[in-house]
Amino acid sequence: MFRKLGFPICGIIFLLLTLSACGSSGKQYRGDRDDSTSSNFGANVEKGDAMDRAYQVQQLSGPVTHNNTKLEYSQNLSDQLNNMDGVNTALVMITNQNAYVALMMDSSAIGTKGLTKETNNQGTNKGFYNDDNPYDDSLPSNDLNKGYNSYETAVHHDLLSHQFKQAIAEKLRVLKPDLMDVYISANRDFLNKMNSFAQESWKGHSLMPLLTDFNQTVTRVFGTAQSLPHD
């Protein structure tokens, strides 16, 4: 009968399969890269779910003082986060009972942050590194990201989606159950600074001489205000 209508039965089957695939697109986040399909952090979240979070928990009840007395870089935890969808690079610092994560994002997931792009990759199409300064392709050894031809950052931690930060924090808490709190930022300056700390650790140096600088940095990056900077 279908052939009489000019529509082969195989065409019907193909159409149904196509519609089914369209209806299931944008799958929810699973955790680690286990196939080539991007994960989706962009689904709507109920207000109650957002308040029941695993990161920056202390800031839900009052001001936070970042007076850490211990500091070390965790290669293992960094490697574990590097395997997560949406994460290109993660650097994890461990203090007394807190974890501080500096990261930059790639295209292996969607909905990790808002639509605003901070990284200028236009130079890639033109054959040079810095689209604003084509004759300067230098990159300081401590820096992972200068805002050109690199992966994505977010100037303020509130620009990262709740689902994305929640997945990171939950994974860290499974790997290190004694954590009191988790702080996550993709701020470019913070990322570069934590990279310089990690380099000291890779050289076999203690990070304790950098503790005061670290505490001042995380206080500035995370603070206690839950609002975006005006600039």
Residue pairs with C-beta under 8 A, 6 or more apart in sequence:
2 8
2 9
2 11
2 12
3 9
26 40
26 42
26 110
27 37
27 39
27 40
28 39
28 40
28 43
29 39
29 40
29 41
29 85
29 109
29 163
29 164
29 167
30 39
30 85
31 84
31 85
31 167
31 171
32 83
32 84
32 85
33 83
33 84
33 85
33 108
38 85
38 107
38 108
38 109
38 110
39 85
39 86
39 108
39 109
39 110
40 109
40 110
40 111
41 86
41 109
41 110
41 111
41 112
41 161
41 163
41 164
41 167
42 110
42 111
42 161
42 163
43 111
43 163
45 162
45 163
49 162
50 162
51 60
53 60
53 162
53 165
53 166
53 169
54 166
54 169
54 170
54 173
54 182
55 165
55 166
55 168
55 169
55 181
55 182
55 183
55 184
56 64
56 157
56 181
56 182
56 183
56 184
56 222
57 180
57 181
58 64
58 180
58 181
59 222
59 224
59 226
63 224
64 222
64 224
65 219
66 215
66 218
66 219
66 222
67 215
68 95
68 96
68 98
68 211
68 214
68 215
68 218
69 95
69 96
69 211
70 94
70 95
70 96
70 208
70 211
71 93
71 94
71 95
71 207
71 208
71 210
71 211
71 214
72 93
72 94
72 201
72 207
73 91
73 92
73 93
73 94
73 197
73 198
73 201
73 207
74 92
74 93
74 94
74 99
75 201
76 175
77 92
77 94
77 99
77 172
77 175
77 176
78 90
78 91
78 92
78 198
80 171
80 175
81 87
81 90
81 92
81 101
81 103
81 168
81 171
81 172
82 88
82 89
82 90
84 90
84 167
84 168
84 171
85 108
85 109
86 105
86 106
86 108
86 109
86 112
86 164
87 103
87 105
87 106
87 108
87 168
88 103
88 104
88 105
88 106
88 108
88 151
89 103
89 104
89 144
89 151
89 191
90 101
90 102
90 103
90 168
91 101
91 102
91 103
91 191
91 194
91 195
91 197
91 198
92 99
92 100
92 101
92 172
93 99
93 100
93 101
93 102
93 194
93 197
93 207
93 214
94 100
94 176
96 180
97 178
97 179
97 180
97 181
98 179
98 180
98 181
98 182
98 183
99 172
99 176
99 179
99 181
99 182
99 183
100 182
100 183
100 185
100 194
100 218
101 168
101 172
101 182
101 183
101 184
101 185
102 185
102 186
102 187
102 190
102 191
102 193
102 194
102 195
103 168
103 184
103 185
103 186
103 191
104 144
104 145
104 150
104 151
104 152
104 153
104 186
104 188
104 191
105 112
105 113
105 151
105 152
105 153
105 154
105 186
106 151
106 152
109 164
111 161
111 163
111 164
112 152
112 160
112 161
112 164
113 152
113 154
113 159
113 160
113 161
113 164
113 186
114 154
114 159
116 159
117 152
118 147
118 152
118 153
118 154
118 155
118 188
119 145
119 147
119 148
119 149
119 150
119 151
119 152
119 153
120 131
120 132
120 147
120 148
120 149
121 148
121 149
121 150
122 131
123 129
123 130
123 131
123 134
123 148
123 149
124 149
126 134
128 134
128 137
129 136
129 137
129 139
129 148
129 149
130 136
130 137
130 146
130 148
130 149
131 148
132 148
139 146
140 146
141 199
142 192
142 195
142 196
142 199
143 192
143 195
144 150
144 191
144 192
144 195
145 151
145 153
145 188
145 191
145 192
146 188
147 153
147 188
152 186
153 186
153 187
153 188
153 191
154 160
154 185
154 186
154 187
155 187
155 188
155 229
156 187
156 228
156 229
157 165
157 183
157 184
157 185
157 186
157 187
157 221
157 222
158 226
158 227
158 228
159 186
159 228
160 184
160 185
160 186
165 184
168 182
168 184
169 182
169 184
172 179
172 182
173 179
173 182
183 218
183 221
183 222
185 191
185 221
185 222
187 221
190 217
190 221
193 217
197 207
197 210
197 214
200 207
200 210
201 207
207 214
